[in-house]
Amino acid sequence: MDVLRVLAVLVAALFVLGAPGLPTVLALRLRPLTALAVVTPVSAVLIAASAELGHLLSIPWTVLSPLVLGLVLGGLLWSAGIGRRRSRHTHRAGAPEPVAQDSAELRVAAEDADGAAADGADAATPDAQTVDAAHDAEGAASSTSTATAAATTSAATTTGVPGTTLGRALATRRGRAATILLGLAIGGGYILLRALDMMGGLFRVNQSYDNVFHLNAVRHILRLGDGSAWTVGGMTTLPGEETFYPALWHQTVSLVVQLSGQDIVLASNLVMLLLGTTVWPLALMALVRTGTNAGPAGWLAAGALAGVASAFPLSMMSWGVLLPYLYSLSMMPLVLMLIVHLVRLAPDGEQRLTGGQLGVLVPAVFGAVALAHPQGVFVALVMGVPMMVWAVLATATDLVRRRPRAGIRLAVLVPLTALVIVVGHDIWYRFRPVEASAAVWDPNATTEEAIWQTLTLAPNATPIWLPLGVLVALCALAVLIGSRSRWLVIAFLAAGALSVATRSLPVDDLRYELTGNWYSDNNRITVMLATAAVPLLAVGLDLLLRWAARLLPVLRGTAGAVLAVALCLAIIAVGHFSPSTEVSRTYLEREWRNDNLLSDDERALLLMLPEVVPEDAVIATNAWNGSSLAYAISDREVLNTFMSFQAEDEVHLLNGHLDDAQEDPVVCDAVEELDVEYALDFGPEEIHGKSATYTGLNEISETGAAEVVLQVGDAKLLRMLPCRGTDGSMNG
């Protein structure tokens, strides 16, 4: 039975994460891997948009809303022909499709065939401007023989030897698909195994503070039939004082619950796992596939190494638990991918995104990242702005060298980069928390320790592991020497600098200036390193393998492919058995494998509540001890949905004095006014070491204010007894 429940939620989650955006992706005529990677952010932004439209137009919240909106958008884009490419990007029907990303790769392949020394697939190649000029000179002369020759040459680029069996295999759609699927299987599978080990099961409840809000917010959407971010923000405010809360996570999970008919906890856990095991690796592979000249070994490594940095995605699946931030960062590689295409750092060829495709994907992907969690915008600025500045400098160098179109591109890049810097500066200061709430996290390392922790991809406050650091440094050096994708190093240095700052800077104005946008929270900041580190490792590994194949011809065939897979597995093992991973594992498991928030007995009682408590009843609860999860798990109205909230005076009165209902007529009146019929007593122990925050619930069964009607272990459900109000009449 549990297997069927899991399958139902899994199918529903895949549908919600992919179906709304599918018409748009098809209309854009994207390459397969890019399409798979961007369909989730496109679906996400449609989900968010349809939620707000439904709120304004009073349309009930169902999966039909984003589906219809997606069909409309996809139809408009298809009619407009946004995804159509120019003739020089078009293949003849039935002609084999080249694997090579661009003509620069073909040139490297030709050099290999001639026996000339070369730096690698991505090395010493012309820049995008030169490649464009070469394409324009070639025109649209594509015949079957030309396409076949391109495929053969591509095979040479892949394996180092023209016409090898492996080369011909990788020159086919199936060969490329198999490479990508293998990378996804290795990386996603590793993350899944570690996540399940961390969680202890798919049905477990994360025992952290934020999870009370996230689970209850999903129920709030479902009960009100309104997915608006203002509805979610209004769950903990007084009527009429609703605020905006980034609700993309809760909107997505609510649709999965609707579609599958299963409980919120299971739906939340599976959406979380899909983001970490599928969306994240696909985004990394799309970045490497379209943004660099890396060959199949690079695409494979980008997916396979998705979990090599223990900080992400695993830490965001546990600590906090910061599920909206996980959602945002899982799509972050796509932000870098789009930036690379916008500033013309991406290689030319079939993988290059056209202006029309960028015009749709930039607002969609950037919007999804921002709506999932606004701090994703700050992450994009930290890595994206240095990449754009690098593009300006590289293009200026091309202008000095009199390369074609460099002047035109520089004229576009300079004002674009300046605009992003100005707008980014305003966003940075306008939307960050005030210093009083943004300087609560202290440093935990010296500057030297922080540098080594960053280089070795160590999660926050975990030991250094030099073997992984050596691999990072080696791959970075390879990219610097032999690749035109040096922007990978720039992105890594930018994220690394902030990682060092948050780990080591003392609590002062400088720390706030650099890290205050994340509440100076070391955990939130250090996880962004993975977005730059994994592609850097992948491209570096691809280059090293190509150089090795030139020295050892045996590696140009199947042996090279086997070595690529073996190296990926070895790097995963190096990271997995590191002391930092061991420390991190212990910490992450603690957030799942305890009963600080909700014990097994309390969970069992909540699952039984629907059989006892009427649908319209209100239950007095304490969010600090987990009883308020009756809202999410039992689908019953509760007095308090979260630890931090605004409420009427009567609510605060009952929280402190509900057990006096038989003795205090004012309390009795409040019980009647708020329709409180039941109360949950989960004992005085609370999360974060608190105790008996709501004193009115602690001795309610002993004062005669209520009677026990259901008990599992020490967890009790009580029914309020009739009491006498201020007018002398009996209430209840």
SEVO-147337 format. One record per residue (C-alpha): residue in one letter; x, y, z. Coordinates in steps of 0.02 Angstrom, whole numbers, always signed. Example, Ala and Ser with C-alpha at 12.3 -4.5 7.8 and 13.67 -1.06 7.14 Angstrom:
REM residues 2
rest,xx,yy,zz
A,+615,-225,+390
S,+684,-53,+357
This chain:
REM residues 732
rest,xx,yy,zz
M,+0,+0,+0
D,+140,+121,+43
V,+221,+85,-126
L,+61,+135,-215
R,+51,+295,-113
V,+229,+339,-156
L,+200,+304,-341
A,+43,+411,-341
V,+136,+558,-266
L,+287,+532,-379
V,+182,+535,-537
A,+86,+687,-475
A,+247,+779,-431
L,+326,+744,-600
F,+167,+805,-684
V,+159,+966,-582
L,+345,+1003,-606
G,+338,+972,-793
A,+167,+979,-874
P,+124,+1165,-857
G,+287,+1217,-941
L,+290,+1082,-1074
P,+192,+1177,-1209
T,+307,+1327,-1190
V,+464,+1220,-1198
L,+400,+1131,-1353
A,+356,+1297,-1435
L,+533,+1359,-1405
R,+603,+1206,-1497
L,+743,+1184,-1372
R,+873,+1048,-1380
P,+821,+894,-1277
L,+932,+918,-1124
T,+898,+1104,-1115
A,+712,+1070,-1131
L,+716,+944,-989
A,+814,+1062,-879
V,+708,+1218,-904
V,+536,+1138,-901
T,+531,+1145,-710
P,+568,+1332,-691
V,+447,+1371,-834
S,+314,+1265,-746
A,+357,+1350,-582
V,+333,+1526,-645
L,+168,+1475,-725
I,+112,+1400,-560
A,+153,+1561,-468
A,+71,+1671,-601
S,-88,+1566,-607
A,-100,+1571,-417
E,-103,+1761,-417
L,-223,+1769,-565
G,-338,+1647,-478
H,-331,+1753,-321
L,-379,+1910,-418
L,-515,+1826,-520
S,-581,+1714,-378
I,-540,+1555,-475
P,-525,+1401,-363
W,-347,+1338,-348
T,-321,+1178,-448
V,-190,+1110,-567
L,-300,+1165,-712
S,-249,+1346,-684
P,-63,+1328,-727
L,-103,+1199,-861
V,-222,+1316,-952
L,-103,+1462,-934
G,+39,+1354,-1000
L,-63,+1299,-1150
V,-107,+1479,-1192
L,+73,+1537,-1178
G,+138,+1389,-1275
G,+10,+1418,-1413
L,+57,+1602,-1428
L,+242,+1563,-1437
W,+215,+1425,-1565
S,+111,+1541,-1673
A,+243,+1677,-1660
G,+381,+1555,-1710
I,+492,+1610,-1566
G,+590,+1449,-1564
R,+629,+1441,-1749
R,+814,+1447,-1785
R,+903,+1529,-1928
S,+946,+1421,-2076
R,+1125,+1397,-2024
H,+1065,+1303,-1870
T,+946,+1190,-1964
H,+978,+1010,-2015
R,+912,+922,-2168
A,+778,+797,-2128
G,+853,+627,-2097
A,+1032,+690,-2088
P,+1136,+635,-1939
E,+1146,+770,-1807
P,+1319,+830,-1760
V,+1372,+810,-1581
A,+1500,+949,-1586
Q,+1444,+1106,-1500
D,+1522,+1223,-1627
S,+1642,+1242,-1770
A,+1780,+1272,-1645
E,+1762,+1092,-1590
L,+1769,+1036,-1771
R,+1932,+1129,-1790
V,+2004,+1043,-1636
A,+1947,+876,-1704
A,+2031,+913,-1869
E,+2191,+956,-1777
D,+2181,+791,-1685
A,+2158,+697,-1848
D,+2309,+784,-1921
G,+2411,+741,-1768
A,+2433,+922,-1716
A,+2449,+966,-1533
A,+2294,+1043,-1458
D,+2238,+1098,-1287
G,+2072,+1008,-1280
A,+1895,+1022,-1343
D,+1876,+1190,-1267
A,+2054,+1251,-1276
A,+2135,+1378,-1388
T,+1977,+1391,-1491
P,+1909,+1548,-1571
D,+1788,+1648,-1469
A,+1603,+1659,-1506
Q,+1628,+1808,-1620
T,+1752,+1716,-1732
V,+1642,+1564,-1734
D,+1493,+1668,-1787
A,+1594,+1741,-1930
A,+1644,+1568,-1986
H,+1462,+1512,-1983
D,+1406,+1662,-2082
A,+1540,+1629,-2212
E,+1485,+1448,-2225
G,+1303,+1498,-2250
A,+1170,+1367,-2253
A,+1260,+1242,-2363
S,+1206,+1084,-2272
S,+1194,+926,-2373
T,+1183,+747,-2316
S,+1366,+720,-2347
T,+1412,+877,-2249
A,+1306,+823,-2102
T,+1381,+650,-2106
A,+1555,+722,-2108
A,+1511,+832,-1961
A,+1450,+683,-1863
T,+1609,+587,-1901
T,+1717,+733,-1853
S,+1617,+751,-1694
A,+1655,+572,-1652
A,+1838,+613,-1668
T,+1814,+757,-1547
T,+1730,+642,-1423
T,+1850,+496,-1426
G,+2008,+564,-1503
V,+2004,+443,-1649
P,+1891,+463,-1801
G,+1775,+320,-1835
T,+1791,+223,-1671
T,+1641,+122,-1620
L,+1617,+227,-1464
G,+1636,+386,-1564
R,+1502,+334,-1687
A,+1389,+284,-1542
L,+1409,+451,-1456
A,+1372,+540,-1619
T,+1193,+475,-1612
R,+1046,+540,-1513
R,+1040,+379,-1415
G,+1223,+389,-1372
R,+1209,+565,-1306
A,+1049,+524,-1214
A,+1132,+373,-1133
T,+1277,+481,-1075
I,+1161,+609,-998
L,+1050,+477,-917
L,+1202,+391,-844
G,+1261,+553,-768
L,+1087,+585,-697
A,+1076,+408,-630
I,+1244,+417,-542
G,+1224,+591,-469
G,+1039,+581,-432
G,+1055,+406,-364
Y,+1195,+456,-246
I,+1097,+605,-181
L,+942,+497,-160
L,+1032,+364,-60
R,+1111,+493,+54
A,+948,+586,+75
L,+849,+430,+120
D,+984,+379,+242
M,+976,+553,+318
M,+787,+555,+329
G,+759,+378,+389
G,+609,+355,+275
L,+494,+443,+152
F,+356,+468,+279
R,+457,+551,+416
V,+427,+729,+472
N,+575,+846,+475
Q,+592,+905,+655
S,+643,+1084,+621
Y,+565,+1252,+660
D,+524,+1306,+481
N,+441,+1142,+436
V,+290,+1185,+543
F,+260,+1336,+433
H,+293,+1247,+268
L,+178,+1100,+303
N,+39,+1206,+376
A,+51,+1333,+234
V,+14,+1195,+109
R,-142,+1150,+208
H,-190,+1334,+216
I,-190,+1343,+26
L,-292,+1185,+10
R,-422,+1236,+140
L,-448,+1409,+66
G,-435,+1353,-115
D,-318,+1499,-148
G,-135,+1480,-191
S,-85,+1663,-185
A,+76,+1714,-99
W,-31,+1838,-2
T,-140,+1696,+60
V,+12,+1604,+125
G,+79,+1764,+203
G,-89,+1791,+285
M,-85,+1625,+378
T,+7,+1704,+524
T,-62,+1881,+517
L,-222,+1966,+569
P,-361,+1980,+439
G,-329,+2128,+325
E,-143,+2131,+363
E,-88,+1995,+242
T,+91,+2006,+180
F,+180,+1932,+30
Y,+272,+1769,+65
P,+369,+1677,-73
A,+248,+1533,-92
L,+308,+1438,-245
W,+358,+1289,-139
H,+189,+1282,-53
Q,+93,+1309,-216
T,+187,+1166,-298
V,+163,+1044,-154
S,-21,+1090,-136
L,-51,+1041,-318
V,+40,+876,-292
V,-71,+839,-141
Q,-227,+883,-241
L,-178,+776,-388
S,-117,+625,-290
G,-244,+626,-149
Q,-104,+586,-26
D,-44,+673,+132
I,+58,+833,+139
V,+209,+758,+226
L,+239,+627,+91
A,+208,+753,-49
S,+328,+878,+28
N,+464,+747,+50
L,+451,+682,-128
V,+450,+855,-207
M,+605,+894,-104
L,+690,+735,-166
L,+644,+768,-348
L,+720,+942,-340
G,+882,+874,-269
T,+898,+715,-371
T,+829,+769,-540
V,+804,+956,-563
W,+976,+1000,-491
P,+1082,+874,-591
L,+988,+914,-753
A,+1020,+1099,-727
L,+1206,+1066,-701
M,+1217,+959,-857
A,+1125,+1088,-961
L,+1247,+1222,-902
V,+1398,+1119,-953
R,+1318,+1055,-1114
T,+1265,+1224,-1182
G,+1384,+1342,-1095
T,+1551,+1256,-1126
N,+1638,+1152,-1258
A,+1650,+1002,-1143
G,+1618,+834,-1224
P,+1516,+687,-1161
A,+1636,+658,-1016
G,+1598,+834,-956
W,+1410,+813,-971
L,+1422,+648,-879
A,+1527,+722,-740
A,+1413,+872,-716
G,+1270,+756,-672
A,+1369,+622,-584
L,+1456,+746,-468
A,+1296,+838,-422
G,+1309,+776,-243
V,+1497,+788,-219
A,+1480,+948,-116
S,+1393,+889,+41
A,+1329,+1064,+77
F,+1205,+1059,-67
P,+1076,+996,-94
L,+1075,+889,+63
S,+1096,+1026,+193
M,+947,+1123,+127
M,+845,+963,+140
S,+878,+957,+326
W,+937,+1117,+406
G,+804,+1248,+431
V,+719,+1162,+341
L,+744,+1286,+198
L,+637,+1205,+65
P,+599,+1364,-34
Y,+785,+1404,-40
L,+818,+1226,-99
Y,+691,+1254,-238
S,+778,+1416,-289
L,+957,+1350,-287
S,+912,+1189,-379
M,+876,+1300,-531
M,+1027,+1415,-507
P,+1139,+1330,-637
L,+1010,+1380,-767
V,+1031,+1561,-716
L,+1217,+1546,-751
M,+1179,+1458,-915
L,+1068,+1600,-973
I,+1195,+1731,-920
V,+1330,+1641,-1020
H,+1219,+1643,-1174
L,+1167,+1824,-1149
V,+1346,+1888,-1142
R,+1404,+1774,-1283
L,+1523,+1670,-1179
A,+1436,+1511,-1235
P,+1506,+1418,-1386
D,+1413,+1433,-1549
G,+1320,+1289,-1629
E,+1161,+1191,-1609
Q,+1160,+1212,-1420
R,+1168,+1402,-1431
L,+1005,+1483,-1374
T,+930,+1607,-1496
G,+874,+1782,-1451
G,+692,+1729,-1452
Q,+724,+1582,-1337
L,+823,+1692,-1218
G,+683,+1820,-1222
V,+565,+1690,-1149
L,+683,+1591,-1038
V,+769,+1736,-951
P,+611,+1805,-867
A,+544,+1629,-839
V,+698,+1556,-755
F,+749,+1714,-663
G,+569,+1736,-607
A,+556,+1557,-544
V,+718,+1574,-444
A,+658,+1738,-367
L,+483,+1676,-329
A,+548,+1516,-250
H,+655,+1618,-131
P,+711,+1800,-151
Q,+884,+1758,-85
G,+910,+1666,-249
V,+919,+1838,-330
F,+1066,+1883,-217
V,+1153,+1720,-262
A,+1130,+1759,-446
L,+1205,+1932,-420
V,+1356,+1864,-327
M,+1406,+1749,-470
G,+1322,+1831,-619
V,+1392,+2007,-606
P,+1576,+1951,-602
M,+1540,+1839,-752
M,+1468,+1987,-848
V,+1618,+2096,-803
W,+1731,+1955,-864
A,+1634,+1950,-1027
V,+1661,+2137,-1050
L,+1848,+2118,-1022
A,+1859,+1968,-1139
T,+1763,+2059,-1275
A,+1872,+2214,-1253
T,+2023,+2102,-1278
D,+1944,+2035,-1437
L,+1918,+2213,-1497
V,+2103,+2250,-1472
R,+2142,+2094,-1572
R,+2022,+2154,-1708
R,+1911,+2003,-1702
P,+1747,+2012,-1800
R,+1596,+2090,-1716
A,+1691,+2126,-1555
G,+1648,+2311,-1563
I,+1463,+2279,-1585
R,+1458,+2156,-1443
L,+1556,+2269,-1329
A,+1435,+2410,-1367
V,+1294,+2298,-1307
L,+1384,+2217,-1160
V,+1446,+2375,-1076
P,+1276,+2459,-1050
L,+1195,+2291,-1009
T,+1325,+2254,-875
A,+1313,+2431,-808
L,+1124,+2417,-798
V,+1135,+2251,-704
I,+1261,+2325,-582
V,+1153,+2478,-547
V,+991,+2379,-529
G,+1079,+2242,-431
H,+1153,+2371,-312
D,+979,+2440,-279
I,+906,+2267,-251
W,+1051,+2219,-137
Y,+1018,+2363,-18
R,+831,+2383,-38
F,+778,+2205,+1
R,+902,+2145,+132
P,+849,+2124,+313
V,+887,+2259,+440
E,+1051,+2237,+530
A,+969,+2192,+695
S,+899,+2032,+619
A,+1040,+2001,+495
A,+1189,+1983,+611
V,+1134,+1839,+720
W,+1255,+1709,+651
D,+1434,+1714,+711
P,+1591,+1662,+614
N,+1660,+1490,+655
A,+1831,+1484,+571
T,+1989,+1584,+550
T,+2022,+1661,+380
E,+2148,+1526,+336
E,+2029,+1388,+390
A,+1887,+1468,+293
I,+1992,+1474,+134
W,+2036,+1290,+148
Q,+1857,+1242,+192
T,+1797,+1333,+37
L,+1927,+1256,-77
T,+1886,+1082,-12
L,+1697,+1112,-28
A,+1674,+1078,+158
P,+1500,+1117,+225
N,+1482,+1249,+359
A,+1584,+1214,+517
T,+1656,+1048,+455
P,+1837,+987,+437
I,+1950,+1018,+288
W,+1979,+873,+167
L,+2134,+904,+61
P,+2108,+766,-71
L,+1949,+851,-132
G,+2035,+1019,-126
V,+2175,+953,-237
L,+2046,+894,-364
V,+1960,+1063,-364
A,+2125,+1154,-387
L,+2181,+1036,-525
C,+2019,+1056,-622
A,+2022,+1244,-599
L,+2200,+1250,-665
A,+2150,+1144,-815
V,+2007,+1261,-855
L,+2119,+1414,-841
I,+2253,+1339,-953
G,+2155,+1244,-1082
S,+1978,+1314,-1091
R,+1887,+1468,-1150
S,+1761,+1437,-1011
R,+1865,+1529,-882
W,+1707,+1613,-821
L,+1682,+1453,-721
V,+1833,+1500,-616
I,+1765,+1678,-598
A,+1598,+1613,-533
F,+1687,+1494,-414
L,+1799,+1633,-346
A,+1649,+1748,-319
A,+1551,+1616,-224
G,+1709,+1562,-133
A,+1747,+1739,-76
L,+1576,+1754,+5
S,+1599,+1581,+82
V,+1762,+1636,+162
A,+1682,+1798,+222
T,+1534,+1717,+309
R,+1643,+1585,+392
S,+1776,+1703,+458
L,+1728,+1888,+464
P,+1689,+1955,+639
V,+1517,+2024,+675
D,+1534,+2203,+615
D,+1477,+2319,+476
L,+1581,+2233,+342
R,+1505,+2064,+383
Y,+1332,+2140,+370
E,+1374,+2226,+204
L,+1430,+2063,+125
T,+1319,+1932,+207
G,+1171,+2024,+283
N,+1060,+1980,+136
W,+1061,+1800,+200
Y,+1044,+1852,+384
S,+1233,+1822,+389
D,+1183,+1639,+397
N,+1335,+1531,+357
N,+1229,+1384,+304
R,+1131,+1482,+173
I,+1288,+1563,+101
T,+1409,+1417,+91
V,+1287,+1308,-6
M,+1296,+1421,-160
L,+1473,+1360,-189
A,+1409,+1198,-266
T,+1329,+1290,-412
A,+1500,+1345,-473
A,+1606,+1201,-407
V,+1519,+1055,-493
P,+1529,+1128,-671
L,+1709,+1177,-638
L,+1751,+998,-588
A,+1657,+930,-739
V,+1741,+1039,-870
G,+1911,+1018,-789
L,+1891,+829,-785
D,+1839,+829,-968
L,+1996,+925,-1016
L,+2110,+812,-914
L,+2036,+658,-997
R,+2062,+733,-1170
W,+2243,+773,-1132
A,+2268,+597,-1064
A,+2192,+523,-1223
R,+2320,+614,-1328
L,+2461,+541,-1225
L,+2383,+367,-1213
P,+2293,+319,-1375
V,+2208,+173,-1287
L,+2100,+300,-1194
R,+2026,+363,-1357
G,+1903,+221,-1365
T,+1796,+125,-1243
A,+1932,+127,-1112
G,+1920,+315,-1104
A,+1733,+309,-1072
V,+1756,+179,-936
L,+1892,+287,-859
A,+1776,+438,-859
V,+1643,+344,-763
A,+1772,+270,-645
L,+1845,+442,-609
C,+1673,+512,-570
L,+1640,+370,-449
A,+1812,+394,-372
I,+1783,+580,-345
I,+1614,+542,-266
A,+1702,+418,-151
V,+1835,+547,-105
G,+1697,+666,-53
H,+1588,+534,+29
F,+1723,+467,+146
S,+1788,+638,+197
P,+1781,+692,+379
S,+1676,+843,+329
T,+1544,+728,+256
E,+1542,+624,+414
V,+1518,+777,+525
S,+1386,+844,+407
R,+1294,+677,+405
T,+1280,+674,+594
Y,+1212,+851,+596
L,+1088,+825,+455
E,+1019,+663,+526
R,+985,+752,+690
E,+854,+860,+604
W,+757,+707,+548
R,+793,+569,+672
N,+731,+643,+834
D,+563,+678,+915
N,+595,+856,+975
L,+449,+920,+873
L,+338,+770,+843
S,+358,+598,+919
D,+293,+437,+844
D,+152,+432,+971
E,+103,+611,+932
R,+107,+577,+746
A,-3,+424,+771
L,-128,+527,+870
L,-135,+661,+736
L,-171,+529,+604
M,-320,+470,+710
L,-395,+643,+738
P,-506,+648,+582
E,-602,+500,+652
V,-641,+593,+814
V,-638,+779,+782
P,-775,+855,+669
E,-715,+947,+513
D,-774,+1117,+574
A,-699,+1103,+749
V,-557,+1213,+810
I,-416,+1136,+912
A,-310,+1232,+1037
T,-128,+1190,+998
N,+51,+1238,+1033
A,+161,+1256,+879
W,+318,+1241,+985
N,+280,+1061,+1034
G,+217,+1004,+864
S,+32,+994,+905
S,-7,+1131,+779
L,+38,+1008,+642
A,-139,+945,+666
Y,-178,+1076,+533
A,-66,+996,+402
I,-78,+813,+452
S,-256,+799,+520
D,-338,+934,+412
R,-418,+1015,+564
E,-422,+1200,+608
V,-299,+1247,+745
L,-283,+1400,+857
N,-99,+1428,+814
T,-22,+1377,+647
F,+157,+1431,+681
M,+272,+1488,+820
S,+278,+1667,+759
F,+108,+1744,+724
Q,-13,+1887,+747
A,-180,+1847,+826
E,-329,+1922,+917
D,-315,+1953,+1102
E,-431,+1807,+1135
V,-306,+1687,+1056
H,-165,+1746,+1167
L,-282,+1735,+1316
L,-321,+1552,+1281
N,-138,+1510,+1250
G,-99,+1567,+1425
H,-257,+1524,+1520
L,-363,+1394,+1429
D,-349,+1280,+1580
D,-443,+1412,+1681
A,-600,+1401,+1574
Q,-701,+1327,+1719
E,-647,+1462,+1840
D,-630,+1619,+1733
P,-787,+1675,+1637
V,-682,+1785,+1521
V,-584,+1633,+1466
C,-746,+1538,+1444
D,-814,+1676,+1331
A,-655,+1670,+1226
V,-675,+1482,+1205
E,-853,+1510,+1144
E,-808,+1655,+1030
L,-667,+1560,+944
D,-766,+1397,+936
V,-628,+1300,+1021
E,-697,+1125,+1053
Y,-538,+1024,+1075
A,-360,+1043,+1137
L,-200,+944,+1112
D,-83,+911,+1257
F,+87,+855,+1192
G,+176,+893,+1355
P,+288,+1036,+1409
E,+443,+990,+1307
E,+465,+1098,+1151
I,+584,+1125,+1007
H,+741,+1231,+1032
G,+748,+1185,+1215
K,+592,+1282,+1259
S,+466,+1223,+1386
A,+282,+1256,+1415
T,+270,+1413,+1309
Y,+80,+1407,+1310
T,+42,+1378,+1493
G,-144,+1364,+1462
L,-123,+1193,+1381
N,-8,+1112,+1508
E,-129,+1060,+1646
I,-293,+1072,+1551
S,-342,+893,+1589
E,-309,+915,+1775
T,-409,+1075,+1805
G,-574,+1006,+1743
A,-578,+1120,+1591
A,-572,+972,+1471
E,-580,+784,+1467
V,-466,+660,+1377
V,-554,+577,+1229
L,-404,+502,+1140
Q,-229,+458,+1201
V,-76,+378,+1121
G,+68,+363,+1243
D,+82,+531,+1329
A,-1,+626,+1186
K,-181,+675,+1226
L,-330,+744,+1133
L,-451,+832,+1251
R,-629,+894,+1227
M,-675,+1058,+1309
L,-811,+1043,+1442
P,-956,+1166,+1458
C,-912,+1320,+1559
R,-1002,+1474,+1626
G,-974,+1640,+1535
T,-978,+1818,+1597
D,-1167,+1830,+1570
G,-1194,+1681,+1685
S,-1251,+1562,+1548
M,-1168,+1397,+1507
N,-1061,+1390,+1350
G,-1019,+1234,+1252
